[in-house]
Amino acid sequence: MNQLELRVFNVGHGLSVALIERPENYVTLIDLGAETGWTPLKLMKLSLKLYPDVLYITHPHADHLDDVETALEEKFRPAGLFYQDYDWEDVKKREKKELAYKVDDFLKLQKKVPFRKYGGNGQLDYWRYTPADAKKNFGEATYVNNSSLFLVYKWKTFKIAVAGDLESDGNKNGFPTDWVAKMGKPYVSIISVQERDQSVDSRYRSSEFAKGVPFGGETRYALTTRSDGSILVTMWYGTDGKAKWEFESF
């Protein structure tokens, strides 16, 4: 690998991130999603001629499973799938009635696609509460969000964090501070956050959590499609051995 493309897709509610390792074209897709007229899976296949080597699902809420029906189609289907196991009937009954079918479709996808971890040329680690631990610590109402995978991708000295959907209580009372300290600060975090959620927002948008990257004329510690739209970040190492960045919208 000599270049990394990080595509953060603006899928409205939710988050979908593709890590594309060049020149191998190894693709890690983190969560599904859809927006009017397009989806990350269709954009990658039809425009970039790529499909996910592995799909990570941070947690099984409908907005993060959106477009799972496309993933079931052979020409768009990921080669591998990584997820936590849940009481799927319980997850389904907590979903809106009109969206509960997405949980059923995800179970179908599990039967078609082998369970697999990341196998690229970088390193992908995760921290999480198990569903049982999240339920015990934060209660029935928020346990699915609070059991989200918190992922950190590393290539040489470069680290980037991709957060799931930890709720305010999960961030405030259970955020994996010790784990973050152990792994070292990421350059930046990609987050799914609503502007009004100051507990989550302030947790990530801090130099205490990330090193920061140049974006829009300022140093940013977190990026989110809620305020930044769809983002393409191209990263490589220069002849001086330092990480180089280019940002653009797509």
PyMOL commands that set and color helices and strands:
alter all, ss='L'
color gray80, all
select helices_A, chain A and resi 40-47+62-65+68-71+88-94+97-99+101-112+131-138+143-146+168-174+177-183+198-204+225-228
alter helices_A, ss='H'
color red, helices_A
select strands_A, chain A and resi 3-9+16-22+26-30+54-56+81-82+123-127+150-155+158-162+188-190+213-215+218-220+222-223+231-237+243-249
alter strands_A, ss='S'
color yellow, strands_A
deselect
rebuild
show_as cartoon
